[in-house]
Amino acid sequence: MKSLPIVLLAGWLYAAGSGTPVVLANDLKVADIDSCSQAGENSPSDDSAEAASTAQVSESASTSNNPGGASDLFWKWFRMGERIQADEPDWLSPLATTSGRLKQEFRYDVWRQPGTAGDTDYNFGAGKGIEFILAPRTQLMVGPPPYIAHQGGRTPDGYADIPVMLKVGLVAAGLGEGDYLVTLILSATVPGGSNSMRDAIISPGIALGKGWRKFDVQTTLGGNLPTGATTVLGRQLLSNTAFQYRAPWMLWPEVEVNSTFFLAGKNAGQTQVLLTPGLGFGRIRLWRALKFSTAAGMQIAATRFHTYNHRAVFSVRYSF
C-alpha cells in the first residue's frame, strides 16, 4: 500500500502535463492529521472593472518601458494572469475551504488553537504561501514551512511541513456568463522541520463553485493519502463547503462546513464536522494590480468527536 499514493501522484501529474486537469488540497493539519484542512449584480463588478483597467495600464507600461528581453516576457506573463483572473469568478477566498480560482496572490494565515490541558498552539503560516499562474489553465502554490509555537505543555516549538499545491482549471466563467468554475487540485506536504509529519501526504481533489448575483457557494472534495505510516497518520476523506455573500462596504460574511471522514488509522470510522463562521474584507486596490484583502473566523466543532475545537483563524492576502 505504500506505493499507492506514489502511483496516484504520478497519474495526476501525467494528466496535468497532457492537458487533462489535475487537483485539490485542503487546509489541514494538527494534532493527529485532522483535516487540515458573488459576484455583483448583473453588471460588471468593481474588481472586474479594476482588472480591466489594470490590464490596460500594465500593457501600456510594458510596451513603452520594456522594449524586449526578460522584461517583455515578464509583462506578457503578467497580462496572461490578468486575463485569466478577469474571465473567472472574483469571489473572495474562503478561510478553510480551498478556492478553485486560479489566482496570483500571496497569502499568510495565523491560527490559535486552545488545547484540552490548558496549553495553546499557534501556527504561523498555516500551509499558505504564494500562488502564481504558470499557464492559461495551471496555477502553482509554494510556501515556507509554517512555524508551530506551543504555549504551556512540553511540546517543543519548530517548523512543520512544506506545502505545495497545483491547480488545473477545467472550466470557468465570470459574472454575466454563468459565474461558475470547476478546478482540479493536487496538494502535498513534505516533511521539513522538527514539527513535521513523519511522511509526505498527498491530497488530490476537485473544487466546484457557483455564484448567483451576490451569493456564491464554493466546495471541495478530496482526500489525504500518506506515503507511509498510515497506521499513525491514517487516511481521510475531506469535504468543505463555503456559503458566501458579497455585502456592502467590501464585506464578505461566510459560513463554512468542514467535514473529515476518517477511513484508516487510530480514528478510523469517526466523523468530524466543524462550522466556521467568518468575515472577509476586500479587495482594496493599493497600487496598479496590487490589492489587499483579509478575513477572520473561528472553527467550532459540531460533532461529539473532534480532534480540535474553537480554532481562531486570521488571514491576510495580497493579490496581483
PyMOL commands that set and color helices and strands:
alter all, ss='L'
color gray80, all
select helices_A, chain A and resi 4-17+46-65+69-86+230-233
alter helices_A, ss='H'
color red, helices_A
select strands_A, chain A and resi 105-114+120-125+130-135+138-142+147-151+158-159+162-173+180-190+201-212+215-226+235-245+251-264+271-287+290-301+311-319
alter strands_A, ss='S'
color yellow, strands_A
deselect
rebuild
show_as cartoon
